[in-house]
Amino acid sequence: MRPLIPVGDRFAIIFTLSFVSGMALFSVPSSAAAQAKYVVQPVAEMKVKQLPRGELFWRVENFPTLDQAKAAAPSYRWNTDTVSYDGLPSLTAEVAGKAWLFTLGPKGGATPGGTKVAEIGPVPPFSAPEYLLRVNYGHGPPGAATPVHTHPGSEAFYVIAGKLSQRTPQGVMNVDAGHPMNGHSAGMTMEVFNGGTTELAALIMFVVDATKPFSVPAKFE
């Protein structure tokens, strides 16, 4: 089974305007929402030397229990004969009262026993000596936002509740509950915020270069 980051309060990160350990601590840009905080909780991650070949998508599925999700998760093991991985990388977590399985692989797959929630992609391709696959759970009240930042890879979203908004040099995209947002190429300048009027809850799926800082402060030109 892939190594996971356990779920717990000690992993919750309250975001302010400074960056700590490579991850931005988020705060709210407007005075009206000065007390609003965007909270991010890492729930699962793994590092791999290679990604599966071909065009890749995040497949997000629900299972009745976390144990069932773990039992159904595909393996991803190094094969010394082929000098490559067999299977597909996957992560499991329990978030917002549901058991989730996240699989990175080709479009159109399905895991027996699971209910497909979303298929997000294609993941923008890039090369790295090692890859970090991570799932975060992000939530916050109306007005909660991140500072402007970049990642050394792709950041995709699935919105559980509320409205997620993302500002990039290309403009602002809004995604409502029950819908995904695909990630941009590595190095994209962005700001993520709650653009709705209710609490935002979202799953955030990363494929990034594990040898580089996870998050770096940036600014819009």
N, C-alpha and C positions, 0 to 999 in steps of 0.2 A: 504493500500500500504506500502511496506517496506520502512524504512528510507533510503534515498540516500544521498551521498555526492554530493553537486552541482558541476557543471562544471564551472570553472572560473580560471582566472589567479592567484588568491590568493591560489589556490590549486596546482599550478605547483611547482615542487621541482627540483632545479638544483643540480645534484649529483656531489659531490666532494669526497675527500677521508675520510671524517669524517661521523659519524652517528648522526643524529639529530632526536629526538622524536621517536626512535625505527626504523627509516628507514635510510638506507645507503644513503649518498650523494655521487654520483658516479663521477669518473673522469677517464681519459684515461691513461693507463699504459705506452704507448710508447711516446717518445719525439716528434716523427713526428706528432702525433695527440694530442699534449699537450693542444690545445685549444678546442678540441672536448668535448662536454658535452652530457651526457645521461640524458634526461628529462623524468620525470615520473609524471603523473597527475592522482590522484585517481578520479574515475568518479562515483563509486557506491559502497555501502557496506551495510551489515546488520549483526546483531548478533542474534544467535539462541541458545537455550539450547540443542536442539537435531537436528541431521541430519536425513533425510529419511532413512528408513531401506533398506538394501541390497546394491548391487554394484551400485556405483554412477558415473555418467558421466556429464560433462559440455556440455549442448546443446546450441550452438551459432546460433542465427537466426537473419536475417534482416527483417525489416518492412518498409513500405513506409514512415512512420512518427514516431516520438517518442511517440506521443499521441496514435497511434495505437498499438505500442509495449506495452505501459503501460496498455492499455485496455485489451490486450490479455494475459498479464502476469498472470500466475496461482497464487492463493493466498496460504499463508502459515500461518495458524492461530492456536493458541493453543486451544485445545479441553479439557475442564475441566472434561468432562465425561470419556474420554479415557486416560487423563493425557498424551497427546502426541499432535503433530502437525497434522493438516489435510492439504493435498495439497503438493505442492513442492515449495521450496524457489527459488526466481528468482530476477534478477536485470535488470534494463534498463538504457541505456545511449545513448547519441548521440556522436559519435566519427568519425573523419575523413569523415565528411559529410554524415554519415549513421546512421540510428536508429538500435540499437542492443538490443536483449533480450537474457539474459544468464539464463538458467534454470539448476538447479542441481537435477538430478533424474535418473531413470533407463534408460538403453540404448534403443534406438529405438523410442523414443517419438517424437512428432511433435506438434507445436502450430498452430492452424488454423489462416490463414492469413499471416504466416511467411514463409520465405525462409531459409531452413537449410543451414548453412555455414560450420559447423563442429560439430563433436561429439567427445569429448576429455575425455579419461579415460582408465580404471577405476581409480578414485581418490584413492590413497593409504589410507586405513582406519587407523584411530587412535582415541583414546578416549580423551575427554576434558570436563571440567565442562561447558564451553561455547565456541561456535565456531564463528569465524569471517569469513564471505564470503565477498571478496573484488574483484573489477575489477579495474585495473590500465591501463592507456594508456602510453606506453613507446616509445620514439623515440630518434634518434640521428644519427649523420653523421658517415661515416666509421671510425672505430677506437674507437668509444665511448664504454666504458665498465664500469662495476660495480667493486667495490672491492670484494674480496672473502667474502662470507657471508653465513648464514643459515637462514631458517625460521622454525617456530614451526608448520609446516604443509606442504601442497602441493602447488606448483606454476606451473600452466600450461600456455601455450602460444598459441595464434593464430596470425600468421604473416600477417599483412595487406600489407606491402611493404618491399622490401629489403631482407636481409638474417640475421636471428638471429642465434647466436652461443652460446652454453652453455658448459662450462668446469666444470667437476666434477671429483672425483677420478676415475671414470669409463672411462674417456676420453672426447673427444669433440664431440658434436652433432651439426649439422647444419640443419636449417629449412628455406626453401624459402617461398616467398609470396604465400598465398593461402593454406598453410599447418599448421597443429597444432603440438605441442609438449606436451606430457603428463608430469605431474609433478612427482617428486620423493617423497620418504617418508620423513617425518619430520626429520629435522636435517641434511639433505644432504648438504655438503659443495659444493658451486658453485660460478662461475663467469659467468655473462651474458655479451655478447658484440656483436657489429655490425661486423660480419665477412664478409660483402660484400663490394661492391664498390659504393653503393648508399645509400640514407637515409633509415634508418630502422624505421618502424612503426609497433607496435605490441600491441595486447590486452593481458593482463596478469591476470589470474584468480586464486585466492587464496582460499584455505580452511585451516585455521590455528586455533591454540588454542588462543582464545581471551584473556586468562588470562596471556599470556606470551609476552615478547617483540616481536614485529612484525618481526624485523630483527636484527641479531647479527653478529658482525665481526667474521671472521674465517680465517683459513689458511690451505693450502694443506700440508699434512705431507710428 
